[in-house]
Amino acid sequence: MVILGLTGSIGMGKTTAAKAFRRLGVPVHDSDAVVHALTSLDGAAIPALAEAFPGVVVDGRLDRDALAGRVFNDEEALARLESLLHPLVIAATHRFLRLAARRKKTLVVLDVPLLYETGGEERCDAVAVVSAPHRVQKQRVLRRPGMTEERLQSILERQMPDAEKCRRADFIVPTGLGRAHSLRSIADIVRVSKTLTGTKWPPRGYRPKARKQPAHA
């Protein structure tokens, strides 16, 4: 099974690219969606967040704006947040990969916004980076509710520059040249990726949890 990492800076069109991979029949694991589930009402991360950031959880529900305010421009707080969420996301990723392997999938995609920033490329056989010109990126992001140029700049400062991501990538998905061009690029990536030999699953030292046996009467 080949593991393809999918990443790209904010506003580059990664969500649209992930949907295109799914339409081509490739299972996609969305780390952002996992984080959202973990931090939703009574999610698995809620108790740890309530303890680490007093006041951001009320009646089992996370105040996302309050949490964002606590970690915005605070590297220590952001690192604390990431240390709480990262192990839970990795566990969810392993469950996804384990299921895909059992289903004999030849190619899967790990959709991870900060793939390179967190060293996640080491868990992938290849990486595809979604990229667009800066002016297109800026226009897209500033259309989002509540987004400002200051906040965008702060986000970009925490992300690896697009040019460096593209330099490291095995594949590049250009999203500033029209939808048809992007879709052709993704179809080509799927075709080529399926010819590769997967070497990253299972990871070295991985020990899957034993399945619980049904109780006998």
DRENPA-3360 file (N, C-alpha, C; in nm, 2 decimals, always signed):
BEGIN
1 = MVILGLTG = +0.08/-0.12/+0.00/+0.00/+0.00/+0.00/+0.09/+0.13/+0.00 ~ +0.06/+0.21/-0.09/+0.14/+0.34/-0.11/+0.07/+0.45/-0.03 ~ +0.14/+0.52/+0.06/+0.09/+0.63/+0.14/+0.14/+0.76/+0.07 ~ +0.04/+0.84/+0.02/+0.07/+0.96/-0.04/+0.03/+1.08/+0.06 ~ +0.13/+1.16/+0.10/+0.10/+1.28/+0.18/+0.04/+1.39/+0.09 ~ -0.06/+1.45/+0.13/-0.12/+1.57/+0.06/-0.11/+1.69/+0.15 ~ -0.04/+1.79/+0.11/-0.02/+1.91/+0.20/-0.02/+2.04/+0.11 ~ -0.02/+2.15/+0.18/-0.01/+2.28/+0.11/-0.05/+2.39/+0.21;
9 = SIGMGKTT = +0.00/+2.50/+0.19/-0.02/+2.62/+0.28/-0.17/+2.66/+0.27 ~ -0.21/+2.74/+0.37/-0.34/+2.79/+0.38/-0.39/+2.86/+0.24 ~ -0.51/+2.83/+0.20/-0.56/+2.89/+0.08/-0.51/+2.84/-0.05 ~ -0.44/+2.73/-0.05/-0.38/+2.68/-0.17/-0.48/+2.58/-0.25 ~ -0.59/+2.54/-0.18/-0.68/+2.45/-0.25/-0.67/+2.31/-0.21 ~ -0.62/+2.28/-0.10/-0.60/+2.14/-0.06/-0.73/+2.06/-0.04 ~ -0.83/+2.13/+0.02/-0.96/+2.07/+0.04/-1.02/+2.02/-0.09 ~ -1.01/+2.11/-0.19/-1.07/+2.07/-0.32/-0.99/+1.95/-0.38;
17 = AAKAFRRL = -0.85/+1.96/-0.36/-0.77/+1.85/-0.41/-0.81/+1.72/-0.35 ~ -0.83/+1.72/-0.22/-0.87/+1.60/-0.14/-1.00/+1.54/-0.20 ~ -1.09/+1.63/-0.23/-1.22/+1.58/-0.28/-1.20/+1.51/-0.42 ~ -1.10/+1.56/-0.49/-1.08/+1.50/-0.63/-1.02/+1.37/-0.61 ~ -0.93/+1.35/-0.51/-0.87/+1.22/-0.49/-0.98/+1.12/-0.45 ~ -1.07/+1.16/-0.37/-1.18/+1.07/-0.32/-1.27/+1.03/-0.44 ~ -1.30/+1.13/-0.53/-1.38/+1.10/-0.65/-1.31/+1.00/-0.74 ~ -1.18/+0.99/-0.73/-1.10/+0.89/-0.81/-1.09/+0.76/-0.74;
25 = GVPVHDSD = -1.16/+0.75/-0.63/-1.16/+0.62/-0.55/-1.05/+0.60/-0.45 ~ -0.97/+0.71/-0.42/-0.86/+0.69/-0.33/-0.91/+0.73/-0.19 ~ -0.89/+0.64/-0.09/-0.93/+0.68/+0.05/-0.84/+0.79/+0.10 ~ -0.91/+0.89/+0.16/-0.84/+1.01/+0.21/-0.86/+1.02/+0.36 ~ -0.75/+1.04/+0.44/-0.76/+1.06/+0.58/-0.74/+1.21/+0.60 ~ -0.84/+1.28/+0.66/-0.84/+1.42/+0.68/-0.80/+1.45/+0.82 ~ -0.68/+1.50/+0.85/-0.64/+1.52/+0.98/-0.71/+1.64/+1.05 ~ -0.75/+1.74/+0.97/-0.83/+1.85/+1.02/-0.96/+1.80/+1.07;
33 = AVVHALTS = -1.03/+1.71/+1.00/-1.16/+1.66/+1.04/-1.14/+1.58/+1.17 ~ -1.03/+1.51/+1.18/-1.01/+1.43/+1.30/-0.99/+1.53/+1.42 ~ -0.92/+1.63/+1.40/-0.90/+1.73/+1.51/-1.04/+1.79/+1.55 ~ -1.12/+1.82/+1.45/-1.25/+1.88/+1.48/-1.34/+1.78/+1.56 ~ -1.33/+1.65/+1.52/-1.40/+1.55/+1.60/-1.35/+1.54/+1.74 ~ -1.22/+1.54/+1.76/-1.16/+1.53/+1.89/-1.20/+1.65/+1.98 ~ -1.22/+1.76/+1.92/-1.25/+1.88/+2.00/-1.40/+1.92/+1.99 ~ -1.48/+1.84/+1.94/-1.63/+1.86/+1.94/-1.69/+1.83/+2.07;
41 = LDGAAIPA = -1.82/+1.85/+2.09/-1.88/+1.82/+2.22/-1.84/+1.69/+2.27 ~ -1.78/+1.69/+2.39/-1.74/+1.57/+2.46/-1.64/+1.48/+2.38 ~ -1.57/+1.54/+2.29/-1.47/+1.47/+2.21/-1.35/+1.42/+2.30 ~ -1.27/+1.33/+2.25/-1.17/+1.27/+2.33/-1.07/+1.36/+2.38 ~ -1.05/+1.48/+2.32/-0.95/+1.57/+2.36/-1.00/+1.68/+2.46 ~ -1.13/+1.68/+2.48/-1.19/+1.79/+2.56/-1.14/+1.79/+2.71 ~ -1.13/+1.67/+2.78/-1.08/+1.68/+2.92/-0.94/+1.74/+2.93 ~ -0.85/+1.70/+2.83/-0.71/+1.75/+2.84/-0.71/+1.90/+2.81;
49 = LAEAFPGV = -0.79/+1.94/+2.71/-0.79/+2.08/+2.68/-0.85/+2.17/+2.79 ~ -0.95/+2.11/+2.86/-1.00/+2.19/+2.98/-0.90/+2.20/+3.09 ~ -0.81/+2.10/+3.11/-0.71/+2.11/+3.21/-0.60/+2.20/+3.17 ~ -0.56/+2.19/+3.04/-0.44/+2.27/+2.99/-0.48/+2.42/+2.97 ~ -0.60/+2.45/+2.93/-0.64/+2.58/+2.90/-0.77/+2.61/+2.97 ~ -0.76/+2.64/+3.10/-0.88/+2.67/+3.18/-0.97/+2.78/+3.12 ~ -1.10/+2.74/+3.12/-1.20/+2.84/+3.07/-1.24/+2.83/+2.92 ~ -1.16/+2.74/+2.85/-1.20/+2.73/+2.70/-1.30/+2.62/+2.68;
57 = VVDGRLDR = -1.33/+2.54/+2.78/-1.43/+2.44/+2.77/-1.54/+2.46/+2.87 ~ -1.67/+2.47/+2.82/-1.78/+2.50/+2.91/-1.89/+2.39/+2.88 ~ -1.93/+2.32/+2.98/-2.03/+2.21/+2.97/-1.99/+2.11/+2.86 ~ -1.86/+2.08/+2.85/-1.82/+1.98/+2.75/-1.80/+2.03/+2.61 ~ -1.82/+2.16/+2.59/-1.81/+2.22/+2.46/-1.69/+2.31/+2.45 ~ -1.61/+2.30/+2.35/-1.49/+2.39/+2.33/-1.53/+2.52/+2.27 ~ -1.49/+2.63/+2.33/-1.50/+2.76/+2.27/-1.38/+2.78/+2.18 ~ -1.40/+2.76/+2.05/-1.29/+2.76/+1.96/-1.22/+2.90/+1.95;
65 = DALAGRVF = -1.31/+3.00/+1.96/-1.25/+3.14/+1.95/-1.17/+3.17/+2.07 ~ -1.21/+3.12/+2.19/-1.13/+3.14/+2.31/-1.00/+3.07/+2.30 ~ -1.00/+2.95/+2.25/-0.88/+2.87/+2.24/-0.78/+2.94/+2.14 ~ -0.84/+2.98/+2.03/-0.76/+3.05/+1.93/-0.69/+3.17/+1.98 ~ -0.77/+3.24/+2.07/-0.71/+3.36/+2.13/-0.60/+3.33/+2.23 ~ -0.60/+3.21/+2.29/-0.50/+3.17/+2.39/-0.37/+3.13/+2.32 ~ -0.38/+3.07/+2.20/-0.26/+3.02/+2.13/-0.21/+3.12/+2.02 ~ -0.29/+3.22/+1.98/-0.25/+3.31/+1.88/-0.13/+3.39/+1.92;
73 = NDEEALAR = -0.02/+3.38/+1.85/+0.11/+3.45/+1.88/+0.17/+3.41/+2.01 ~ +0.14/+3.29/+2.06/+0.20/+3.23/+2.18/+0.25/+3.10/+2.15 ~ +0.38/+3.09/+2.12/+0.44/+2.97/+2.07/+0.44/+2.86/+2.18 ~ +0.45/+2.90/+2.30/+0.45/+2.79/+2.41/+0.31/+2.73/+2.42 ~ +0.21/+2.82/+2.42/+0.07/+2.77/+2.43/+0.04/+2.68/+2.30 ~ +0.08/+2.72/+2.19/+0.06/+2.65/+2.06/+0.12/+2.51/+2.07 ~ +0.25/+2.51/+2.12/+0.32/+2.38/+2.13/+0.25/+2.29/+2.23 ~ +0.19/+2.35/+2.34/+0.12/+2.27/+2.44/-0.01/+2.21/+2.38;
81 = LESLLHPL = -0.08/+2.29/+2.30/-0.19/+2.24/+2.23/-0.16/+2.12/+2.13 ~ -0.05/+2.14/+2.05/-0.01/+2.04/+1.96/+0.03/+1.91/+2.03 ~ +0.09/+1.92/+2.14/+0.14/+1.80/+2.22/+0.02/+1.72/+2.27 ~ -0.09/+1.79/+2.29/-0.21/+1.72/+2.34/-0.28/+1.65/+2.22 ~ -0.29/+1.72/+2.11/-0.37/+1.66/+1.99/-0.29/+1.56/+1.91 ~ -0.16/+1.58/+1.89/-0.08/+1.50/+1.80/-0.09/+1.35/+1.82 ~ -0.07/+1.30/+1.95/-0.08/+1.16/+1.97/-0.22/+1.10/+1.93 ~ -0.33/+1.18/+1.95/-0.46/+1.13/+1.92/-0.48/+1.13/+1.77;
89 = VIAATHRF = -0.42/+1.23/+1.70/-0.43/+1.23/+1.55/-0.36/+1.11/+1.49 ~ -0.24/+1.08/+1.55/-0.16/+0.97/+1.50/-0.23/+0.84/+1.52 ~ -0.30/+0.82/+1.64/-0.37/+0.70/+1.66/-0.49/+0.68/+1.56 ~ -0.56/+0.79/+1.53/-0.66/+0.79/+1.43/-0.61/+0.76/+1.29 ~ -0.49/+0.81/+1.26/-0.43/+0.78/+1.13/-0.39/+0.63/+1.12 ~ -0.34/+0.58/+1.23/-0.31/+0.43/+1.23/-0.43/+0.35/+1.21 ~ -0.54/+0.39/+1.27/-0.67/+0.31/+1.25/-0.71/+0.32/+1.10 ~ -0.70/+0.43/+1.04/-0.73/+0.45/+0.90/-0.65/+0.36/+0.81;
97 = LRLAARRK = -0.52/+0.36/+0.84/-0.42/+0.29/+0.76/-0.44/+0.14/+0.78 ~ -0.47/+0.10/+0.90/-0.49/-0.04/+0.93/-0.61/-0.10/+0.85 ~ -0.72/-0.02/+0.85/-0.84/-0.06/+0.78/-0.82/-0.06/+0.63 ~ -0.75/+0.04/+0.58/-0.72/+0.04/+0.43/-0.64/-0.08/+0.39 ~ -0.54/-0.12/+0.48/-0.45/-0.23/+0.45/-0.54/-0.36/+0.45 ~ -0.63/-0.37/+0.54/-0.72/-0.49/+0.55/-0.81/-0.50/+0.42 ~ -0.84/-0.38/+0.37/-0.93/-0.38/+0.25/-0.85/-0.39/+0.12 ~ -0.72/-0.41/+0.13/-0.63/-0.43/+0.02/-0.62/-0.31/-0.07;
105 = KTLVVLDV = -0.63/-0.19/-0.01/-0.61/-0.06/-0.09/-0.47/-0.05/-0.14 ~ -0.45/-0.01/-0.26/-0.31/+0.01/-0.32/-0.26/+0.15/-0.30 ~ -0.35/+0.24/-0.27/-0.31/+0.38/-0.26/-0.40/+0.45/-0.16 ~ -0.35/+0.53/-0.06/-0.42/+0.61/+0.03/-0.36/+0.74/+0.04 ~ -0.44/+0.84/+0.08/-0.39/+0.98/+0.09/-0.40/+1.02/+0.24 ~ -0.29/+1.08/+0.29/-0.30/+1.15/+0.42/-0.30/+1.30/+0.40 ~ -0.41/+1.36/+0.43/-0.43/+1.50/+0.41/-0.39/+1.57/+0.54 ~ -0.27/+1.63/+0.54/-0.21/+1.69/+0.66/-0.16/+1.83/+0.63;
113 = PLLYETGG = -0.23/+1.94/+0.68/-0.18/+2.07/+0.65/-0.04/+2.10/+0.68 ~ +0.01/+2.06/+0.80/+0.15/+2.09/+0.84/+0.23/+1.96/+0.83 ~ +0.22/+1.90/+0.72/+0.30/+1.77/+0.70/+0.45/+1.79/+0.72 ~ +0.50/+1.88/+0.64/+0.65/+1.90/+0.65/+0.69/+1.96/+0.78 ~ +0.61/+2.05/+0.84/+0.64/+2.12/+0.96/+0.65/+2.03/+1.08 ~ +0.58/+1.91/+1.07/+0.57/+1.82/+1.18/+0.65/+1.69/+1.15 ~ +0.72/+1.69/+1.04/+0.80/+1.57/+1.00/+0.72/+1.46/+0.95 ~ +0.59/+1.48/+0.91/+0.50/+1.38/+0.87/+0.54/+1.31/+0.74;
121 = EERCDAVA = +0.63/+1.38/+0.66/+0.67/+1.32/+0.53/+0.74/+1.19/+0.55 ~ +0.80/+1.17/+0.67/+0.87/+1.04/+0.70/+0.77/+0.92/+0.70 ~ +0.64/+0.95/+0.72/+0.54/+0.84/+0.72/+0.48/+0.81/+0.59 ~ +0.53/+0.89/+0.48/+0.47/+0.88/+0.35/+0.57/+0.83/+0.25 ~ +0.52/+0.75/+0.15/+0.60/+0.71/+0.04/+0.63/+0.82/-0.06 ~ +0.54/+0.91/-0.07/+0.56/+1.03/-0.16/+0.47/+1.14/-0.11 ~ +0.50/+1.26/-0.15/+0.42/+1.38/-0.11/+0.38/+1.46/-0.23 ~ +0.25/+1.50/-0.22/+0.20/+1.60/-0.33/+0.17/+1.73/-0.26;
129 = VVSAPHRV = +0.22/+1.84/-0.31/+0.20/+1.97/-0.26/+0.10/+2.05/-0.35 ~ +0.00/+2.11/-0.29/-0.10/+2.19/-0.36/-0.05/+2.34/-0.35 ~ -0.04/+2.40/-0.47/+0.03/+2.53/-0.47/-0.04/+2.63/-0.57 ~ -0.04/+2.76/-0.54/-0.10/+2.86/-0.62/-0.01/+2.99/-0.60 ~ -0.02/+3.08/-0.69/+0.05/+3.21/-0.68/+0.01/+3.28/-0.55 ~ +0.10/+3.35/-0.49/+0.07/+3.42/-0.36/-0.06/+3.51/-0.37 ~ -0.07/+3.58/-0.48/-0.19/+3.67/-0.49/-0.32/+3.60/-0.49 ~ -0.32/+3.48/-0.55/-0.44/+3.39/-0.55/-0.46/+3.34/-0.41;
137 = QKQRVLRR = -0.36/+3.30/-0.35/-0.37/+3.25/-0.21/-0.43/+3.36/-0.12 ~ -0.37/+3.48/-0.13/-0.42/+3.59/-0.04/-0.56/+3.62/-0.07 ~ -0.61/+3.62/-0.19/-0.74/+3.65/-0.23/-0.84/+3.55/-0.17 ~ -0.80/+3.42/-0.18/-0.88/+3.32/-0.12/-0.90/+3.33/+0.03 ~ -0.79/+3.35/+0.10/-0.79/+3.34/+0.24/-0.86/+3.46/+0.30 ~ -0.84/+3.58/+0.24/-0.91/+3.70/+0.29/-1.06/+3.70/+0.27 ~ -1.11/+3.61/+0.19/-1.25/+3.60/+0.17/-1.32/+3.52/+0.29 ~ -1.23/+3.46/+0.37/-1.29/+3.38/+0.48/-1.34/+3.47/+0.59;
145 = PGMTEERL = -1.45/+3.43/+0.66/-1.50/+3.51/+0.77/-1.40/+3.53/+0.88 ~ -1.39/+3.65/+0.92/-1.30/+3.68/+1.04/-1.15/+3.69/+1.01 ~ -1.11/+3.67/+0.88/-0.97/+3.66/+0.84/-0.92/+3.81/+0.82 ~ -0.80/+3.84/+0.86/-0.74/+3.97/+0.84/-0.60/+3.94/+0.78 ~ -0.54/+4.05/+0.73/-0.41/+4.03/+0.68/-0.31/+4.00/+0.79 ~ -0.33/+4.06/+0.91/-0.24/+4.03/+1.02/-0.25/+3.88/+1.06 ~ -0.37/+3.83/+1.06/-0.39/+3.69/+1.10/-0.33/+3.60/+0.99 ~ -0.35/+3.63/+0.87/-0.29/+3.55/+0.76/-0.14/+3.55/+0.77;
153 = QSILERQM = -0.08/+3.67/+0.79/+0.06/+3.67/+0.80/+0.12/+3.59/+0.92 ~ +0.04/+3.59/+1.03/+0.08/+3.51/+1.15/+0.08/+3.36/+1.11 ~ -0.03/+3.32/+1.04/-0.04/+3.18/+1.00/+0.08/+3.14/+0.91 ~ +0.11/+3.22/+0.81/+0.21/+3.20/+0.71/+0.35/+3.19/+0.78 ~ +0.37/+3.26/+0.88/+0.50/+3.26/+0.95/+0.52/+3.13/+1.03 ~ +0.41/+3.06/+1.06/+0.42/+2.93/+1.12/+0.43/+2.81/+1.02 ~ +0.41/+2.84/+0.89/+0.41/+2.74/+0.79/+0.54/+2.75/+0.71 ~ +0.58/+2.64/+0.66/+0.70/+2.64/+0.57/+0.66/+2.71/+0.44;
161 = PDAEKCRR = +0.75/+2.79/+0.39/+0.72/+2.87/+0.27/+0.68/+2.77/+0.15 ~ +0.59/+2.82/+0.07/+0.54/+2.74/-0.04/+0.65/+2.69/-0.13 ~ +0.75/+2.78/-0.16/+0.86/+2.74/-0.25/+0.94/+2.63/-0.19 ~ +0.96/+2.62/-0.06/+1.03/+2.51/+0.00/+0.95/+2.38/+0.00 ~ +0.82/+2.39/+0.02/+0.74/+2.27/+0.01/+0.74/+2.22/-0.13 ~ +0.73/+2.30/-0.23/+0.74/+2.26/-0.37/+0.87/+2.19/-0.40 ~ +0.98/+2.25/-0.35/+1.11/+2.20/-0.37/+1.12/+2.05/-0.32 ~ +1.06/+2.03/-0.20/+1.07/+1.90/-0.14/+0.97/+1.79/-0.20;
169 = ADFIVPTG = +0.87/+1.84/-0.26/+0.76/+1.75/-0.30/+0.80/+1.66/-0.41 ~ +0.73/+1.54/-0.42/+0.74/+1.45/-0.53/+0.65/+1.49/-0.64 ~ +0.53/+1.55/-0.60/+0.44/+1.59/-0.70/+0.39/+1.73/-0.66 ~ +0.35/+1.81/-0.76/+0.29/+1.95/-0.73/+0.16/+1.95/-0.81 ~ +0.05/+2.00/-0.73/-0.08/+2.02/-0.79/-0.10/+2.17/-0.80 ~ -0.09/+2.23/-0.92/-0.11/+2.37/-0.94/-0.26/+2.40/-0.94 ~ -0.30/+2.50/-0.85/-0.45/+2.53/-0.84/-0.48/+2.67/-0.89 ~ -0.38/+2.74/-0.95/-0.40/+2.87/-1.00/-0.43/+2.88/-1.15;
177 = LGRAHSLR = -0.43/+2.76/-1.21/-0.44/+2.76/-1.36/-0.58/+2.71/-1.41 ~ -0.67/+2.70/-1.32/-0.80/+2.65/-1.35/-0.83/+2.51/-1.30 ~ -0.96/+2.48/-1.28/-1.00/+2.35/-1.22/-0.96/+2.23/-1.31 ~ -0.98/+2.24/-1.44/-0.95/+2.13/-1.52/-0.80/+2.09/-1.52 ~ -0.71/+2.19/-1.51/-0.57/+2.17/-1.51/-0.54/+2.09/-1.38 ~ -0.59/+2.14/-1.27/-0.57/+2.08/-1.14/-0.61/+1.93/-1.14 ~ -0.73/+1.90/-1.19/-0.79/+1.77/-1.19/-0.70/+1.68/-1.28 ~ -0.65/+1.73/-1.39/-0.56/+1.64/-1.47/-0.43/+1.61/-1.40;
185 = SIADIVRV = -0.38/+1.70/-1.32/-0.26/+1.68/-1.24/-0.29/+1.57/-1.14 ~ -0.40/+1.58/-1.07/-0.43/+1.48/-0.97/-0.45/+1.34/-1.03 ~ -0.52/+1.34/-1.14/-0.54/+1.21/-1.21/-0.40/+1.15/-1.24 ~ -0.31/+1.23/-1.29/-0.17/+1.18/-1.33/-0.10/+1.13/-1.20 ~ -0.12/+1.20/-1.09/-0.05/+1.16/-0.96/-0.10/+1.03/-0.92 ~ -0.23/+1.01/-0.93/-0.29/+0.88/-0.89/-0.24/+0.77/-0.97 ~ -0.23/+0.79/-1.10/-0.18/+0.69/-1.20/-0.03/+0.65/-1.16 ~ +0.05/+0.75/-1.14/+0.19/+0.73/-1.12/+0.21/+0.67/-0.98;
193 = SKTLTGTK = +0.14/+0.72/-0.88/+0.15/+0.67/-0.74/+0.12/+0.52/-0.73 ~ +0.03/+0.47/-0.81/-0.01/+0.33/-0.80/+0.10/+0.24/-0.86 ~ +0.20/+0.30/-0.93/+0.31/+0.22/-0.98/+0.42/+0.21/-0.88 ~ +0.41/+0.28/-0.77/+0.52/+0.28/-0.67/+0.50/+0.16/-0.58 ~ +0.61/+0.14/-0.50/+0.61/+0.03/-0.40/+0.60/+0.09/-0.26 ~ +0.50/+0.06/-0.19/+0.48/+0.12/-0.06/+0.58/+0.05/+0.04 ~ +0.64/+0.13/+0.12/+0.74/+0.08/+0.22/+0.71/+0.14/+0.36 ~ +0.61/+0.22/+0.38/+0.59/+0.29/+0.51/+0.48/+0.22/+0.60;
201 = WPPRGYRP = +0.41/+0.13/+0.55/+0.31/+0.06/+0.63/+0.33/-0.09/+0.63 ~ +0.33/-0.16/+0.74/+0.32/-0.10/+0.88/+0.46/-0.03/+0.91 ~ +0.46/+0.08/+0.99/+0.58/+0.14/+1.03/+0.67/+0.05/+1.12 ~ +0.79/+0.08/+1.12/+0.89/-0.01/+1.20/+0.85/+0.00/+1.35 ~ +0.84/-0.11/+1.41/+0.81/-0.12/+1.55/+0.66/-0.11/+1.58 ~ +0.57/-0.10/+1.48/+0.43/-0.09/+1.50/+0.37/-0.22/+1.55 ~ +0.29/-0.21/+1.66/+0.23/-0.32/+1.72/+0.08/-0.29/+1.72 ~ +0.00/-0.35/+1.63/-0.15/-0.33/+1.63/-0.21/-0.38/+1.76;
209 = KARKQPAH = -0.31/-0.31/+1.81/-0.38/-0.36/+1.93/-0.46/-0.49/+1.89 ~ -0.45/-0.58/+1.98/-0.53/-0.71/+1.96/-0.67/-0.68/+1.97 ~ -0.75/-0.75/+1.88/-0.89/-0.74/+1.87/-0.95/-0.81/+2.00 ~ -1.05/-0.74/+2.05/-1.12/-0.80/+2.16/-1.20/-0.92/+2.12 ~ -1.19/-1.03/+2.19/-1.26/-1.15/+2.16/-1.40/-1.14/+2.22 ~ -1.51/-1.19/+2.16/-1.64/-1.18/+2.21/-1.65/-1.27/+2.34 ~ -1.72/-1.23/+2.44/-1.73/-1.30/+2.56/-1.82/-1.42/+2.53 ~ -1.79/-1.54/+2.59/-1.87/-1.66/+2.58/-1.96/-1.68/+2.69;
217 = A = -2.08/-1.72/+2.67/-2.17/-1.75/+2.78/-2.13/-1.86/+2.86;
% end
